[in-house]
Amino acid sequence: MTSEKTFNAVPGRAETVAPGVRRILAPNPSPFTGPGTNTYLVGETALAVIDPGPDLATHLRAILQAVGPGQHVSHILVTHAHADHAPLARALSASTGAPVLAFGDALAGRSAVMRELAGSGDLGGGEGTDLAFTPDIPLADMELIAAPGWSLRALWTPGHFGNHLCFAMGDVIFTGDLVMGWSSSLVSPPDGDLTDFMASCRRLQEIPARLYLPGHGDAVPEPHARLAWLIQHRERREAALLAALAHGPADATTLAGRVYTDIDPSLLPAAARNVLAHLIDLMGKSKVSCAKPLGPASRFSLL
């Protein structure tokens, strides 16, 4: 994971990043959030707030202060139920009267494979999940949300998280944590599903776009080039894991140490979750196997 040297947004300051779109950076930087969570305000009179962010009073004040004379918050949209994106939605709704819209609660959208794995063994995961999150209004894939001056199309794009949505506004797409410029996404089962992640990336490849506005980091001005890189990156990681398993059975943590050779050692636990996601995907492709119940300590073998 790397930081963006040119990203110089100031936490709490609303700045225009596209016509009719302002970004407010939340003050929650970390190795997993980069400079912090991006909250977007869409519109000129009735405003949609996309990803209110973490439950921080300072960030709530910044959002409310960005609502100018003659403006009001009409919709609160959440891309997914991680704790750096969703929790402030409830306080913002209480302050503005606007409803919260999302695909569903924190467990919505999980694949059948992930539902089965979550209930059958010690899979671990659940890092940073806002388990209390539930929307006032659930959104279906391709549903249109509109107010005077703007419209957004909800795109169900699971992979990083089961209930993950992107929102398309013409040729600008708010991509949450599915596609970012500063890092590839963490995919940690059972909330994350690599099979779904790859399908969602390939789905976005079919949708024309000029600009991606992600949940963390700077705007992505060449969206399809970034998608191509992300897909190739995951395919290379898969090939590296298969090559490592050719030397004998191993668990996800051991494999992470073998294939993630260029990251801070403190990030290896997160890398092991990504590796586990790859291994589950490879099981679905009948390329690897492991003894059940499946868990972080399971040893995987080539088929």
C-alpha positions in Angstrom: 0.0 0.0 0.0 1.3 3.4 -0.9 0.3 7.0 -0.2 -0.4 9.6 -2.9 2.3 12.3 -2.7 0.2 14.8 -4.6 -3.0 14.5 -2.5 -3.1 17.6 -0.3 -6.7 17.8 0.8 -7.1 19.5 4.2 -9.4 17.6 6.6 -12.7 19.5 7.2 -12.4 21.8 4.1 -15.0 21.4 1.3 -13.4 21.6 -2.1 -14.8 21.2 -5.6 -13.6 18.0 -7.3 -16.0 17.8 -10.2 -19.0 20.0 -11.5 -21.6 19.9 -8.7 -19.4 17.8 -6.4 -17.5 18.8 -3.3 -15.2 16.6 -1.2 -14.6 16.8 2.5 -11.7 14.8 3.9 -12.4 13.2 7.3 -9.6 13.3 9.9 -9.0 9.6 10.1 -5.7 8.8 8.3 -4.3 5.3 8.7 -2.5 2.6 6.7 -5.9 1.3 5.6 -7.7 4.6 5.0 -4.8 6.5 3.4 -5.2 10.2 4.1 -8.7 9.6 5.5 -12.3 9.0 4.3 -13.7 11.1 1.5 -17.2 12.4 2.0 -18.8 13.9 -1.1 -21.6 16.5 -1.3 -23.5 16.4 -4.6 -25.8 19.1 -5.9 -26.4 22.8 -5.5 -29.7 23.0 -3.5 -30.9 19.6 -2.4 -27.6 17.8 -1.5 -26.7 14.2 -1.5 -24.0 13.3 1.0 -22.1 10.2 -0.1 -20.2 8.3 2.7 -20.6 10.5 5.8 -17.7 8.6 7.3 -16.6 7.7 10.8 -18.5 8.8 13.9 -16.5 12.0 14.6 -18.1 15.2 15.9 -15.5 17.3 14.1 -16.4 15.7 10.7 -20.1 16.1 11.4 -19.6 19.8 12.0 -17.6 20.1 8.8 -20.3 18.5 6.7 -23.0 20.7 8.3 -20.9 23.9 7.8 -20.6 23.0 4.1 -24.4 23.3 3.7 -24.8 26.9 2.6 -27.8 29.2 2.5 -30.6 27.9 0.4 -29.2 24.3 0.6 -30.3 21.3 2.5 -29.2 17.7 2.8 -31.9 15.6 1.1 -30.2 12.2 0.8 -27.5 10.3 2.7 -25.9 7.6 0.7 -23.5 4.9 2.1 -21.3 2.8 -0.2 -20.8 0.1 2.4 -20.9 -0.7 6.1 -17.3 -0.3 7.1 -16.7 1.9 10.2 -14.8 4.5 8.3 -17.8 5.1 5.9 -21.1 4.4 7.6 -21.4 5.3 11.3 -21.8 9.1 11.0 -24.9 8.5 8.8 -27.2 8.2 11.8 -26.0 11.4 13.4 -26.1 13.3 10.1 -29.7 12.0 9.5 -30.7 13.1 13.0 -29.3 16.6 12.3 -30.8 17.1 8.8 -33.9 14.8 8.7 -32.5 13.2 5.5 -32.9 9.4 5.1 -30.0 7.0 4.9 -29.9 4.9 1.7 -27.7 1.8 1.1 -27.8 -1.6 -0.4 -28.7 -3.1 2.9 -27.3 -3.8 6.4 -23.8 -5.0 7.2 -24.6 -8.6 6.3 -26.5 -7.9 3.1 -25.1 -8.9 -0.3 -22.8 -11.7 0.9 -22.4 -14.6 -1.6 -23.8 -18.0 -0.8 -20.2 -19.2 -0.4 -19.4 -16.5 2.2 -22.6 -17.1 4.1 -21.8 -20.8 4.4 -18.2 -20.2 5.4 -19.1 -17.6 8.0 -21.5 -20.1 9.6 -19.3 -23.2 9.4 -16.0 -22.4 11.0 -13.6 -19.9 12.5 -13.1 -17.8 9.4 -12.2 -14.7 11.3 -12.5 -11.3 9.5 -15.1 -8.6 10.3 -12.4 -6.0 10.6 -13.9 -2.5 11.0 -17.4 -3.6 10.2 -20.2 -1.3 11.5 -22.5 -4.2 12.6 -25.2 -1.7 13.8 -25.6 -0.2 10.3 -28.9 -0.4 8.6 -30.4 2.0 6.0 -33.7 3.7 6.2 -34.2 2.9 2.5 -32.6 -0.1 0.8 -31.4 0.4 -2.7 -31.6 -2.2 -5.5 -28.9 -2.6 -8.2 -29.5 0.0 -11.0 -31.9 2.0 -8.9 -32.0 5.7 -9.7 -31.8 8.3 -6.9 -32.6 11.9 -8.0 -33.3 15.4 -6.7 -33.4 18.7 -8.5 -30.1 19.2 -10.3 -28.6 15.6 -10.0 -29.3 11.9 -10.4 -27.3 8.9 -9.2 -27.5 5.3 -10.4 -26.8 2.7 -7.7 -24.5 -0.1 -8.9 -24.2 -3.1 -6.7 -20.5 -4.0 -6.7 -19.7 -6.5 -4.0 -16.2 -7.7 -3.4 -14.5 -5.4 -1.0 -17.8 -5.7 1.0 -21.0 -7.6 0.4 -23.3 -4.5 0.5 -20.9 -2.3 -1.5 -22.5 0.2 -4.0 -20.9 2.5 -6.5 -22.9 5.5 -7.6 -22.8 6.7 -11.2 -23.5 10.3 -12.1 -23.1 10.5 -15.9 -19.5 9.8 -16.6 -18.4 10.3 -13.0 -18.6 7.3 -10.7 -18.2 7.3 -6.9 -16.4 4.0 -6.4 -16.2 3.7 -2.6 -13.5 1.2 -1.7 -13.8 -0.9 -4.9 -11.4 1.2 -7.0 -8.9 3.6 -5.5 -5.8 5.2 -7.0 -3.5 5.0 -3.9 -4.0 1.3 -3.1 -5.7 -1.9 -4.0 -8.6 -2.9 -1.8 -8.5 -5.1 1.2 -10.6 -8.2 0.5 -11.2 -10.0 3.8 -13.7 -12.9 4.0 -16.5 -13.2 4.8 -17.3 -9.5 4.2 -14.9 -9.5 1.3 -15.2 -11.9 -1.6 -12.5 -12.0 -4.3 -14.7 -13.8 -6.8 -17.3 -11.0 -6.5 -14.5 -8.3 -6.5 -13.2 -9.4 -9.9 -16.7 -9.6 -11.3 -17.4 -6.1 -10.0 -14.2 -4.7 -11.5 -15.1 -6.3 -14.9 -18.6 -4.9 -14.6 -17.2 -1.4 -14.3 -15.0 -2.0 -17.3 -18.2 -2.1 -19.4 -19.5 1.3 -18.1 -18.1 4.4 -19.8 -16.5 6.8 -17.3 -14.3 9.9 -17.3 -13.6 10.1 -13.6 -13.7 7.9 -10.5 -14.1 9.6 -7.1 -13.0 7.0 -4.6 -13.6 6.6 -0.8 -10.0 7.3 -0.1 -7.3 9.3 -1.9 -7.4 11.4 -4.9 -9.7 11.3 -8.0 -8.8 8.6 -10.6 -8.7 10.4 -14.0 -8.0 7.3 -16.1 -10.6 4.9 -14.7 -10.4 2.0 -17.1 -6.6 2.0 -17.0 -6.8 1.7 -13.3 -9.3 -1.1 -13.5 -7.0 -3.0 -15.9 -4.1 -2.6 -13.5 -6.2 -3.9 -10.6 -7.4 -6.9 -12.5 -3.9 -7.7 -13.7 -2.5 -7.2 -10.1 -5.0 -9.8 -8.7 -4.2 -12.2 -11.6 -0.5 -11.9 -10.9 -1.1 -12.5 -7.2 -3.0 -15.6 -8.0 -0.2 -16.9 -10.1 2.3 -16.2 -7.4 0.2 -18.1 -4.8 -0.1 -21.1 -7.1 3.7 -21.0 -7.6 4.2 -20.9 -3.9 1.9 -23.8 -3.3 3.9 -25.8 -5.8 6.5 -26.2 -3.0 4.0 -27.8 -0.7 0.9 -27.1 1.4 0.8 -23.9 3.4 -1.5 -21.6 5.3 -2.5 -18.1 4.4 -0.1 -16.4 6.8 2.9 -18.4 5.5 1.9 -17.7 1.9 1.5 -14.0 2.6 5.1 -13.9 3.8 6.2 -15.6 0.6 4.3 -13.4 -1.9 4.1 -10.0 -0.2 7.8 -9.3 0.0 7.6 -5.5 -0.4 5.2 -4.3 2.4 5.7 -3.1 5.9 5.7 -6.2 8.2 2.9 -4.6 10.3 0.6 -5.0 7.2 1.2 -8.8 6.8 -1.9 -9.7 8.8 -4.0 -7.8 6.3 -2.1 -9.4 3.5 -2.9 -12.8 4.9 -6.6 -11.9 4.7 -6.2 -11.0 1.0 -4.4 -14.3 0.5 -7.2 -16.2 2.2 -9.7 -14.5 -0.2 -7.6 -15.6 -3.1 -7.4 -19.2 -1.8 -11.2 -19.4 -1.4 -11.5 -18.1 -4.9 -9.1 -20.8 -6.1 -11.1 -23.4 -4.3 -14.1 -22.3 -6.3 -12.0 -22.7 -9.4 -11.0 -26.2 -8.3 -7.3 -25.3 -8.3 -6.7 -25.7 -4.6 -8.2 -27.7 -1.7 -8.1 -27.6 2.1 -9.5 -29.6 5.0 -12.7 -28.3 6.5 -13.7 -26.3 8.5 -11.9 -23.6 6.6 -10.2 -21.0 8.7 -7.1 -18.7 8.8 -4.9 -21.5 10.0 -6.0 -24.0 7.3 -3.3 -25.5 5.1 -4.0 -25.4 1.4 -2.8 -27.7 -1.3 -2.7 -27.7 -5.1 -5.2 -29.9 -6.8 
